[in-house]
Amino acid sequence: MDRLENIDHALKILLKETGEQIDIPRTLPLKQQLMRALMNVWQPSLPSSELLHAQDEELSRQREEKGIVEIAEEGIQLWKGDITQLKVDAIVNAANSQMLGCFIPLHSCIDNAIHSAAGIQLRCACNEMMQAQGHEEPTGQAKITPGFNLPARYVIHTVGPIIPNGIPTKEQEEQLASCYRSCLRIAEEHGLKSIAFCCISTGVFRFPQKLAAEIAVKTIKKFSRKHIKTIVFNVFTDTDYDIYQQLI
């Protein structure tokens, strides 16, 4: 089947499984938008192989259209753009304590972006880990899953501190540093050579951008690395780019 037929096939299964009553739109961009929204609300149970095949085919096309970015140089690098385009051994996801991804359809957070690009399999893998763990993920630790449909081989998930008033305590500063150390540690344990960090806790978690960057750079420079050769600070705004450029 061609692309439109394939995505329609995926949408019909998603609509049936989620119980949503929505007319399938005619244009590809709107079909893609609906597919992402339905993936976002998918409950963490393994879908049929039929749905996975259709989903994976569409996500593969989207991955190629967005473009895959490789970081050739070793050392600490700075890159501005979509973290789901990076072909590194692991990208870091700023998760919440449930660690199942964002359930808000089409939300702009990095958790949503990563799960949407990786596919439903990522939520299922996270759910399996969390069921085995039996409790929510503590702040400052890290877990690793496959990257599935991402260019990155793995996703490392970490929960950063939440700063309701925008003024972190010393304990919360240490929790943020622990996020970076935990991600590096698990990458080393898996023999990974490259890792890309998002700006942990600086979005809806409201950690001040400059202080967060200072903690990130300081922590990473102090960490003793054996396998990791390339560390990428991935930013999405000009403000963050300028901050990191001055620090590294």
Secondary structure, DSSP 8 states (H G I E B T S, - for coil): --HHHHHHHHHHHHHHHHT------SSHHHHHHHHHHHHHT--SS---HHHHHHHHHHHHHHHHHH--B---S-EEEEEES-GGGB-SSEEEEEE-TT-S---STT--SHHHHHHHHH-HHHHHHHHHHHHHH-S---TT-EEEEE-TTSSSSEEEEEE----TTS---HHHHHHHHHHHHHHHHHHHHTT-SEEEE--TTSSTT---HHHHHHHHHHHHHHS--SS--EEEEEE-SHHHHHHHHHH-
